Amino acid sequence: MANYPELKDRVALITGAAQGIGAETARLFAAQGCRVAVVDIDAGNGEKVAAAIRDGGGNARLFRTDITDASSVETCIAGIAQAFGGLDIVINCAGGYGRLATVEDMPIDEWDRTVALNLRSVFLICKAAIPLLKKSKAGRIINVSSISGRTVHAASSPAYGAAKAGVTQLTRFLAFQLGPDNITANAIAPITTLTPRVAALRTEADIERIAAQVPLRRLAVPEDHAQAMLFLASDAAALHQWRRARRQRRPGDDVEDLRNRTAPSAPSHLPAPHRPVSHLVMHRRPPAVPWRLRRCRICATNVPAHPRPPRRAAPKPSISAAP
Ligand SMILES: NC(=O)c1ccc[n+]([C@@H]2O[C@H](COP(=O)([O-])OP(=O)(O)OC[C@H]3O[C@@H](n4cnc5c(N)ncnc54)[C@H](O)[C@@H]3O)[C@@H](O)[C@H]2O)c1
């Protein structure tokens, strides 16, 4: 098993830690010396996980929380700050759905509940935890999304898939906005994983069929994901950031700065104002006085371009006096 001594004494909040992937993650983080906040609505199983960690010599405490409820989440974060004196790692693992469904047969309240559990909860936990993470020397946010948020590969729940796609995009925002505070944000997107919930939801034939689509010909087990999250929380992943948000926001970055930035791929032989600008910048900055239309190389629409600065006259060759 990988060993990350730097994780000793760091405080890790893990939602959905009463069972499945969350419980295995809590055990693995505690084994590395983390102080673990087991956050779950299921107090019975949550306490069993926390007690087992303590019995093994680790440090864990249950915070019974409904992560879809803002005031419950605030109480939880305040309790963690009081009990552990801070927070370094947030793992948003709780989630899931109750049944396979189609858009047509999904009642509206099932949609709302599923989106609240899988997406609203991540926002609520992050929003409440960010002030504490900013005080950490190595803040980490790890969100558990799903393959269902990236593709439709098997019968699933549309509310679940849509919410998990939202988790992915929310993670990009977190990475982009919190980079300057030395907080990384990443998401993992597990394939079907053999947890008690999945075993109850899928038939054996289902499980065999899904496993046959996986290159390694097996479903994941909770430890596979827990090990990946351990790496993402470690110092070895200090620069590991959600890939689309790798360009870290810099102090002073604002919309104005974004507007004035030229595309990194711009040919360097052209002087700066003449470099082609990125799609984003091109469409975001309508000039005060449109000069002419330019064709966007990416979406092929015509957009008002900016006036070119006056050409500098080429220096006249100096005629040196004959000696
Ligand atoms: N198991 C899979 O096949 C699979 C695949 C892809 C993604 N995932 C994702 O991985 C994560 C964990 O999955 P799992 O199979 O281990 O789940 P699980 O159902 O075994 O555990 C979910 C935990 O979340 C808790 N929970 C539910 N509602 C809550 C609430 N309102 N407040 C607080 N806690 C609440 C439950 O009590 C439970 O302990 C989920 O986000 C899931 O969407 C799982």
The ligand as an SDF file (V2000), in Angstrom:
LIG
                    3D

 44 48  0  0  0  0  0  0  0  0999 V2000
  -20.9130    2.3030   -6.6420 N   0  0  0  0  0  0  0  0  0  0  0  0
  -20.8190    2.6320   -7.9010 C   0  0  0  0  0  0  0  0  0  0  0  0
  -20.9570    1.7980   -8.8080 O   0  0  0  0  0  0  0  0  0  0  0  0
  -20.5090    4.0310   -8.2900 C   0  0  0  0  0  0  0  0  0  0  0  0
  -20.1580    4.3190   -9.6060 C   0  0  0  0  0  0  0  0  0  0  0  0
  -19.8810    5.6350   -9.9520 C   0  0  0  0  0  0  0  0  0  0  0  0
  -19.9500    6.6330   -8.9960 C   0  0  0  0  0  0  0  0  0  0  0  0
  -20.3010    6.2990   -7.7160 N   0  0  0  0  0  0  0  0  0  0  0  0
  -20.3790    7.3890   -6.7430 C   0  0  0  0  0  0  0  0  0  0  0  0
  -19.5490    7.0870   -5.6550 O   0  0  0  0  0  0  0  0  0  0  0  0
  -20.1100    7.6230   -4.4660 C   0  0  0  0  0  0  0  0  0  0  0  0
  -20.2450    6.5360   -3.4260 C   0  0  0  0  0  0  0  0  0  0  0  0
  -21.0140    5.4940   -3.9790 O   0  0  0  0  0  0  0  0  0  0  0  0
  -21.3830    4.2010   -3.1170 P   0  0  0  0  0  0  0  0  0  0  0  0
  -21.8590    3.1680   -4.0680 O   0  0  0  0  0  0  0  0  0  0  0  0
  -20.2570    3.8860   -2.1970 O   0  0  0  0  0  0  0  0  0  0  0  0
  -22.6390    4.7660   -2.3120 O   0  0  0  0  0  0  0  0  0  0  0  0
  -23.4390    4.1040   -1.0900 P   0  0  0  0  0  0  0  0  0  0  0  0
  -24.8690    4.1780   -1.4100 O   0  0  0  0  0  0  0  0  0  0  0  0
  -22.8630    2.7800   -0.7270 O   0  0  0  0  0  0  0  0  0  0  0  0
  -23.1400    5.1340    0.0770 O   0  0  0  0  0  0  0  0  0  0  0  0
  -23.6600    6.4240    0.0280 C   0  0  0  0  0  0  0  0  0  0  0  0
  -23.5890    7.0070    1.4100 C   0  0  0  0  0  0  0  0  0  0  0  0
  -24.1280    8.3180    1.3540 O   0  0  0  0  0  0  0  0  0  0  0  0
  -24.9600    8.4950    2.4990 C   0  0  0  0  0  0  0  0  0  0  0  0
  -25.9810    9.5000    2.2460 N   0  0  0  0  0  0  0  0  0  0  0  0
  -27.0770    9.3840    1.4760 C   0  0  0  0  0  0  0  0  0  0  0  0
  -27.8230   10.4880    1.5360 N   0  0  0  0  0  0  0  0  0  0  0  0
  -27.1900   11.3340    2.3820 C   0  0  0  0  0  0  0  0  0  0  0  0
  -27.4730   12.6410    2.8640 C   0  0  0  0  0  0  0  0  0  0  0  0
  -28.5570   13.3160    2.4700 N   0  0  0  0  0  0  0  0  0  0  0  0
  -26.6050   13.2120    3.7290 N   0  0  0  0  0  0  0  0  0  0  0  0
  -25.4890   12.5450    4.1200 C   0  0  0  0  0  0  0  0  0  0  0  0
  -25.1770   11.3130    3.6880 N   0  0  0  0  0  0  0  0  0  0  0  0
  -26.0110   10.7090    2.8360 C   0  0  0  0  0  0  0  0  0  0  0  0
  -25.5670    7.1300    2.7490 C   0  0  0  0  0  0  0  0  0  0  0  0
  -26.0420    7.0250    4.0810 O   0  0  0  0  0  0  0  0  0  0  0  0
  -24.4050    6.2160    2.4530 C   0  0  0  0  0  0  0  0  0  0  0  0
  -23.6410    5.9680    3.5890 O   0  0  0  0  0  0  0  0  0  0  0  0
  -21.4540    8.2420   -4.8730 C   0  0  0  0  0  0  0  0  0  0  0  0
  -21.2860    9.6200   -5.1010 O   0  0  0  0  0  0  0  0  0  0  0  0
  -21.7700    7.5440   -6.1740 C   0  0  0  0  0  0  0  0  0  0  0  0
  -22.6010    8.3130   -6.9960 O   0  0  0  0  0  0  0  0  0  0  0  0
  -20.5720    5.0380   -7.3480 C   0  0  0  0  0  0  0  0  0  0  0  0
  1  2  1  0
  2  3  2  0
  2  4  1  0
  4  5  1  0
  4 44  2  0
  5  6  2  0
  6  7  1  0
  7  8  2  0
  8  9  1  0
  8 44  1  0
  9 10  1  0
  9 42  1  0
 10 11  1  0
 11 12  1  0
 11 40  1  0
 12 13  1  0
 13 14  1  0
 14 15  2  0
 14 16  1  0
 14 17  1  0
 17 18  1  0
 18 19  2  0
 18 20  1  0
 18 21  1  0
 21 22  1  0
 22 23  1  0
 23 24  1  0
 23 38  1  0
 24 25  1  0
 25 26  1  0
 25 36  1  0
 26 27  1  0
 26 35  1  0
 27 28  2  0
 28 29  1  0
 29 30  1  0
 29 35  2  0
 30 31  1  0
 30 32  2  0
 32 33  1  0
 33 34  2  0
 34 35  1  0
 36 37  1  0
 36 38  1  0
 38 39  1  0
 40 41  1  0
 40 42  1  0
 42 43  1  0
M  CHG  2   8   1  16  -1
M  END
$$$$
